[in-house]
Amino acid sequence: MSTPNSEKIILITGINGYLASVTGLKFLKKGYTLRGTCRSPERVQRLLDGGYREYAHNIEIFEVPDMTIPGAFDEAVKGVHAIVHMAAPTIGPKIKVASDVIRPTIDGTVSILNSALVHAGPQLESFVFTSSAAACINPHAKAPHTYTEASWNEHHEDMAAKQGEATPPYVAYPAGKVAAEKVVWTFRSTHQPFFACTSVNGAIATGPPVQLPVSADDLALTVQPVYKALVGDKEAGPQDKIGNIIGTAPYVDVRDLATIFSWAVEHPRQADGQRYLGVAGHGARQALFDTLRAVYPERRGVIDEGNPGQGYNPDFSFPENSVKFDSTKTATAIGLKWISYDKSIRDTAAALEPLL
């Protein structure tokens, strides 16, 4: 059945990714035609056969083996009404040197912006870039300190330049995001494109994946700590490592991020030239343990006990006089009520149960 939205095509790059697939589902449920890119058809087939199966009639897949090549997105952008650029390397075992993260993040952004300008067509209304809350941080900030969408990370690019290929992943990742987001804003000021440009700067995301991988080893990096906690693996996750860098553990549910992206696409005039910070609160590791131990009493002998109730507020707000993130601008613009951290963890764990 045709709907007004089905006449509009939303392009999401890297559609098989965790955030991208959840965001794509958001648009599909609203009746849009979804066009996704992936490096190879095999990477997206499990999603098409699973979580996206009932929407097959509204999905187009374009293969983009190397997004860093100029013109890589020329065909994929043709005729689309919005572009949500999410394809980018993430921290993981395949990342060997800093340039594995930084260069593709920058070059892929340059490539798709140039394709959009020349090949998309006049119907294109919006380009939304997937930045990160890490592009807003200052690793040297001392509490009390508050980050907003006006904050910029002015340190990790310089650190990466000095350390070269030996740059640690948790420095290389924000360095790449900062540099790529600057590409977007320079592009906007230089070309004054006919379409809106927006960035969404989200925190470490949890929440149920659209499609589970075959193995828990292939879960998204930010979801792995939930699985590991359920099976008694005490390895520190990204939230712990970010916490060690900035002194706080920002979280957001992936479904809230999808809402922010869809809102930005649907409100191009309001979102043009804007950064939207997507941080819901403080998701301490102890809160993860406490939540899971309450939901799975039969696994209390497996899930780490830690120090129950310590290190976080019951409403998962940032502790007083701490390093904080203030996403008031985002929540007010959208009318968004953030999904709580405990709900996000409960829903994630429920989705991961088949892997236990």
Phi, psi and omega per residue, in radians:
M1 nan 2.245 -3.111
S2 -1.376 2.436 3.074
T3 -2.213 2.833 3.105
P4 -0.956 -0.684 -3.125
N5 -1.217 -0.503 -3.078
S6 -1.125 -0.308 3.082
E7 -1.356 -0.194 -3.128
K8 -1.830 2.367 -3.113
I9 -1.838 2.193 3.086
I10 -1.867 2.094 3.100
L11 -1.639 2.185 3.030
I12 -2.123 2.122 3.131
T13 -1.450 2.581 -3.111
G14 1.119 0.784 -2.942
I15 -1.083 -0.393 -3.129
N16 -1.413 -0.057 3.106
G17 -1.271 2.863 -3.094
Y18 -1.032 -1.039 3.140
L19 -1.138 -0.722 -3.100
A20 -1.101 -0.742 -3.109
S21 -1.191 -0.638 3.089
V22 -1.190 -0.737 3.110
T23 -1.149 -0.709 3.086
G24 -1.041 -0.716 3.112
L25 -1.100 -0.627 3.099
K26 -1.023 -0.803 3.136
F27 -1.213 -0.674 3.120
L28 -1.083 -0.709 3.132
K29 -1.168 -0.399 3.087
K30 -1.523 -0.005 3.051
G31 1.641 0.056 3.136
Y32 -1.269 2.771 2.919
T33 -1.502 2.220 -3.093
L34 -1.810 2.215 3.009
R35 -1.980 2.141 -3.120
G36 -2.078 2.600 3.018
T37 -1.895 2.656 3.063
C38 -2.658 2.826 -3.105
R39 -1.296 -0.507 3.095
S40 -2.699 2.627 -3.117
P41 -1.014 -0.573 -3.107
E42 -1.074 -0.533 -3.078
R43 -1.203 -0.413 -3.037
V44 -1.918 -0.140 -3.012
Q45 -1.094 -0.690 -3.136
R46 -1.092 -0.655 3.099
L47 -1.163 -0.754 -3.129
L48 -1.143 -0.617 -3.129
D49 -1.431 -0.256 -3.081
G50 -1.972 -1.731 -3.022
G51 -1.076 -0.442 -3.117
Y52 -1.763 0.053 -2.965
R53 -0.962 -0.775 -3.062
E54 -1.266 -0.165 -3.123
Y55 -1.904 0.296 -3.026
A56 -0.948 -0.577 -3.103
H57 -1.228 -0.242 -3.094
N58 -1.994 0.364 -3.060
I59 -2.183 2.348 3.018
E60 -2.164 2.418 3.129
I61 -2.096 2.233 3.076
F62 -1.997 2.291 3.123
E63 -1.498 2.176 3.090
V64 -2.249 1.570 -3.046
P65 -1.092 -0.610 -3.122
D66 -2.452 1.789 -3.046
M67 -1.284 -0.211 -3.088
T68 -1.412 -0.233 -3.121
I69 -1.320 2.288 3.070
P70 -0.970 2.299 -3.132
G71 1.546 0.001 -3.092
A72 -1.023 -0.535 -3.090
F73 -1.821 0.162 -3.053
D74 -0.954 -0.778 -3.119
E75 -1.342 -0.684 -3.061
A76 -1.124 -0.530 -3.065
V77 -1.482 -0.226 -3.036
K78 -1.097 2.146 3.046
G79 1.434 0.048 -3.090
V80 -1.432 2.717 -3.136
H81 -1.753 -0.346 3.086
A82 -2.676 2.610 3.082
I83 -2.170 2.199 3.017
V84 -1.994 1.873 -3.047
H85 -1.579 1.879 -3.107
M86 -2.064 -0.325 -3.103
A87 -1.101 2.152 3.115
A88 -2.983 2.648 3.088
P89 -1.142 2.572 3.051
T90 -2.074 2.835 3.136
I91 -1.161 2.310 -3.140
G92 3.116 -3.135 -3.056
P93 -1.112 -0.378 -3.132
K94 -1.361 -0.229 3.134
I95 -1.500 1.983 -3.085
K96 -1.779 -0.651 -3.129
V97 -2.361 2.869 -3.034
A98 -1.042 -0.647 -3.095
S99 -1.167 -0.314 3.060
D100 -1.136 -0.419 3.115
V101 -1.734 -0.874 -2.937
I102 -1.245 -0.897 -3.043
R103 -1.109 -0.838 3.126
P104 -1.078 -0.609 3.126
T105 -1.088 -0.770 3.141
I106 -1.271 -0.920 -3.021
D107 -1.152 -0.609 3.095
G108 -1.141 -0.621 3.118
T109 -1.215 -0.747 3.078
V110 -1.044 -0.779 -3.090
S111 -1.070 -0.850 -3.064
I112 -1.266 -0.577 3.091
L113 -1.122 -0.751 3.124
N114 -1.154 -0.681 3.083
S115 -1.110 -0.728 -3.140
A116 -1.075 -0.767 -3.083
L117 -1.118 -0.680 -3.004
V118 -1.675 -0.626 -2.922
H119 -2.017 -0.237 -3.028
A120 -1.195 -0.791 -3.087
G121 1.883 2.833 -3.027
P122 -1.196 -0.219 3.132
Q123 -1.339 -0.233 -3.141
L124 -1.135 2.189 -3.080
E125 -1.896 -0.472 -2.937
S126 -2.631 2.404 2.969
F127 -2.134 2.089 -3.123
V128 -2.040 2.133 -3.094
F129 -1.704 2.387 3.091
T130 -1.544 1.666 3.064
S131 -1.619 -2.550 -3.078
S132 -2.770 2.649 2.992
A133 -1.057 -0.407 3.092
A134 -1.141 -0.329 3.081
A135 -1.396 0.010 -3.119
C136 -1.970 -0.106 -2.948
I137 -1.581 2.809 3.000
N138 -2.227 1.859 -3.059
P139 -1.096 -0.211 -3.139
H140 -1.734 0.016 -3.111
A141 -1.161 2.444 3.125
K142 -1.908 2.458 3.096
A143 -1.176 2.546 -0.061
P144 -1.367 2.430 -3.139
H145 -2.651 2.447 -3.125
T146 -2.169 2.224 3.042
Y147 -1.661 2.492 3.009
T148 -2.296 -3.074 3.089
E149 -1.136 -0.268 3.107
A150 -1.473 -0.140 -3.121
S151 -1.407 2.496 3.111
W152 -2.237 2.439 3.024
N153 -1.351 1.888 -3.085
E154 -1.871 0.294 -3.014
H155 -2.090 -0.728 -2.985
H156 -1.215 -0.532 3.049
E157 -1.064 -0.810 3.135
D158 -1.130 -0.695 3.112
M159 -1.085 -0.724 3.131
A160 -1.172 -0.672 3.127
A161 -1.097 -0.662 -3.115
K162 -1.332 -0.624 -3.052
Q163 -1.590 -0.276 3.079
G164 1.088 -2.464 -3.071
E165 -1.165 -0.283 3.122
A166 -1.472 0.060 -3.136
T167 -1.036 2.246 3.134
P168 -1.086 2.630 -3.099
P169 -0.965 -0.653 -3.082
Y170 -1.405 0.031 2.921
V171 -1.815 -0.721 -3.118
A172 -1.103 -0.704 -3.104
Y173 -1.072 -0.951 3.107
P174 -1.125 -0.558 3.103
A175 -1.063 -0.750 3.112
G176 -1.155 -0.721 -3.141
K177 -1.146 -0.734 3.121
V178 -1.090 -0.843 -3.110
A179 -1.089 -0.731 -3.131
A180 -1.212 -0.653 3.103
E181 -1.159 -0.634 3.064
K182 -1.087 -0.593 3.065
V183 -1.030 -0.757 -3.132
V184 -1.065 -0.846 -3.074
W185 -1.242 -0.580 3.051
T186 -1.173 -0.717 3.081
F187 -1.024 -0.788 -3.111
R188 -1.102 -0.778 -3.098
S189 -1.259 -0.553 -3.104
T190 -1.375 -0.810 -3.017
H191 -1.681 -0.303 -3.063
Q192 0.737 1.080 -3.023
P193 -1.115 2.835 -3.134
F194 -1.359 -0.098 3.141
F195 -2.019 2.708 3.141
A196 -1.259 2.603 3.047
C197 -2.152 2.270 -3.047
T198 -2.477 2.632 2.990
S199 -2.168 2.539 3.041
V200 -2.025 2.127 -3.054
N201 -1.919 1.487 -3.026
G202 -1.560 2.754 3.106
A203 -1.546 -2.995 3.068
I204 -1.123 2.138 -2.988
A205 -1.777 2.396 2.929
T206 -2.159 3.069 -3.078
G207 2.245 2.795 -3.026
P208 -1.182 2.277 3.037
P209 -1.188 2.699 3.058
V210 -1.211 -0.649 -3.082
Q211 -2.459 2.240 3.092
L212 -1.349 2.524 3.023
P213 -1.319 3.004 3.107
V214 -1.159 -0.683 -3.093
S215 -2.112 2.558 3.089
A216 -1.087 -0.412 3.112
D217 -1.093 -0.382 -3.092
D218 -1.733 0.152 3.041
L219 -1.119 2.672 3.054
A220 -0.989 2.512 -3.076
L221 -0.931 -0.673 -3.055
T222 -1.381 -0.254 3.114
V223 -1.640 -0.418 -3.091
Q224 -0.960 -0.662 3.141
P225 -1.026 -0.533 3.111
V226 -1.182 -0.817 3.107
Y227 -1.081 -0.801 -3.091
K228 -1.105 -0.669 3.087
A229 -1.100 -0.670 -3.125
L230 -1.152 -0.492 -3.106
V231 -1.828 0.124 3.048
G232 1.472 0.214 3.087
D233 -1.406 2.116 -3.049
K234 -1.680 0.210 3.132
E235 -1.067 2.371 3.131
A236 -1.143 2.434 3.118
G237 -1.762 -3.080 -3.098
P238 -1.061 -0.576 -3.134
Q239 -1.126 -0.668 3.109
D240 -1.160 -0.724 -3.093
K241 -1.226 -0.674 3.055
I242 -1.146 -0.695 3.119
G243 -1.040 -0.665 3.120
N244 -1.180 -0.464 -3.115
I245 -1.447 -0.768 -2.995
I246 -2.004 -0.104 3.059
G247 1.475 0.239 3.093
T248 -2.744 2.892 -3.065
A249 -2.141 1.432 -3.110
P250 -1.205 2.435 3.112
Y251 -2.308 2.828 2.949
V252 -2.731 2.570 3.038
D253 -1.406 2.418 -3.083
V254 -1.050 -0.500 3.130
R255 -1.234 -0.569 3.051
D256 -1.200 -0.679 3.070
L257 -1.070 -0.735 3.110
A258 -1.049 -0.653 3.090
T259 -1.119 -0.721 3.130
I260 -1.118 -0.776 3.121
F261 -1.087 -0.782 -3.117
S262 -1.159 -0.649 3.095
W263 -1.105 -0.776 -3.133
A264 -1.062 -0.700 3.108
V265 -1.124 -0.702 -3.056
E266 -1.466 -0.127 3.121
H267 -2.274 1.067 -3.023
P268 -1.071 -0.654 -3.128
R269 -1.150 -0.762 -3.128
Q270 -1.233 -0.601 -3.046
A271 -1.522 -0.243 -3.069
D272 -1.034 2.236 3.098
G273 1.376 0.159 -3.028
Q274 -1.903 2.596 2.933
R275 -1.841 2.406 3.105
Y276 -2.137 2.010 -3.127
L277 -1.402 2.239 -3.123
G278 -1.991 1.350 3.103
V279 -2.266 2.110 -3.057
A280 -1.582 -0.441 -3.096
G281 2.872 -2.742 -3.038
H282 -1.828 1.942 -3.110
G283 -1.850 1.341 -3.087
A284 -1.186 2.618 3.133
R285 -1.059 -0.607 3.114
Q286 -1.098 -0.614 3.093
A287 -1.141 -0.592 3.061
L288 -1.085 -0.865 3.137
F289 -1.068 -0.817 -3.090
D290 -1.073 -0.722 -3.132
T291 -1.135 -0.825 -3.091
L292 -1.189 -0.644 3.130
R293 -1.175 -0.519 3.088
A294 -1.283 -0.653 -3.084
V295 -1.405 -0.559 -3.074
Y296 -2.137 1.216 -3.121
P297 -1.015 -0.497 -3.136
E298 -1.229 -0.220 -3.130
R299 -1.895 0.232 -3.092
R300 -1.103 -0.401 3.070
G301 -1.353 -0.176 -3.110
V302 -1.873 -0.793 -3.098
I303 -1.286 2.281 -3.117
D304 -0.997 2.381 3.123
E305 -1.435 -0.661 -3.117
G306 1.063 -2.401 3.094
N307 -2.125 1.553 -2.996
P308 -0.857 2.310 3.058
G309 1.352 0.006 -3.050
Q310 -1.669 2.509 2.975
G311 1.528 0.133 3.115
Y312 -2.743 2.751 3.081
N313 -1.520 2.641 -3.133
P314 -1.017 -0.504 3.127
D315 -1.665 0.116 3.089
F316 1.118 0.382 2.989
S317 -1.323 2.872 3.133
F318 -1.252 2.413 3.119
P319 -1.027 2.604 3.122
E320 -1.044 2.471 3.096
N321 1.042 0.581 3.107
S322 -1.969 -3.100 2.935
V323 -1.352 2.207 -3.041
K324 -2.247 2.857 2.950
F325 -2.111 2.389 -3.136
D326 -2.055 1.825 -3.127
S327 -1.772 0.510 -3.106
T328 -1.008 -0.725 -3.138
K329 -0.979 -0.813 -3.116
T330 -1.132 -0.883 -3.093
A331 -1.087 -0.653 -3.125
T332 -1.224 -0.767 -3.120
A333 -1.063 -0.717 -3.018
I334 -1.624 -0.385 -2.987
G335 1.307 0.683 -3.005
L336 -1.632 2.272 2.985
K337 -1.841 1.974 -3.009
W338 -1.083 2.445 2.985
I339 -1.195 2.289 -3.084
S340 -1.208 2.751 -3.095
Y341 -1.120 -0.728 -3.112
D342 -1.147 -0.657 3.082
K343 -1.139 -0.741 3.130
S344 -1.022 -0.759 3.139
I345 -1.198 -0.751 3.131
R346 -1.046 -0.819 -3.099
D347 -1.170 -0.640 3.089
T348 -1.118 -0.840 -3.124
A349 -1.052 -0.722 3.121
A350 -1.061 -0.696 -3.136
A351 -1.202 -0.504 -3.089
L352 -1.523 -0.119 -3.062
E353 -0.923 -0.652 3.126
P354 -1.074 -0.325 -3.129
L355 -1.559 -0.168 -3.088
L356 -1.319 nan nan
